[in-house]
Amino acid sequence: MKRAPYSSIALLLSVLCIISIIQINYDMAWCYQTTDGKGRALYELIFLPFMYKYYYLLLSIAAGIFAAIEMRKKESKMLVVAAFVGSVMSAWVNFIDIWRWFIDNSK
């Protein structure tokens, strides 16, 4: 099996992006839980400091670029598919609100 540096970089960037976004969403959920009722009513204002999470889209785009380079170099098809799925998944995770899954709704 040949070495596949581009696929390794693409997968690493995708995993790094997903882990970072999950950590940011956990912090958003913690901030929401510790806010009183009036703050929760204006939750968009609470999350303005967390808008830097969209900068992680650059990692997703970079992973997609590396996956495209990998495809042009005709590396393993399985690695190409994994890299593209990872880049799309990391971009998708950035746009959905995972922080709502971390909230305790038992109250």
Number of C-alpha atoms within 10 A of each C-alpha: 5 6 9 14 12 22 27 17 16 30 25 17 25 29 19 15 27 23 14 16 23 17 14 19 23 18 15 22 21 14 15 19 14 10 14 9 11 8 13 15 11 10 15 10 11 15 13 9 10 13 9 10 17 13 11 20 21 13 22 28 18 17 31 25 17 24 28 18 16 22 19 10 11 10 19 15 11 9 19 25 14 15 29 23 17 24 29 17 16 26 24 13 17 23 12 10 12 17 19 14 11 14 14 9 7 4 3
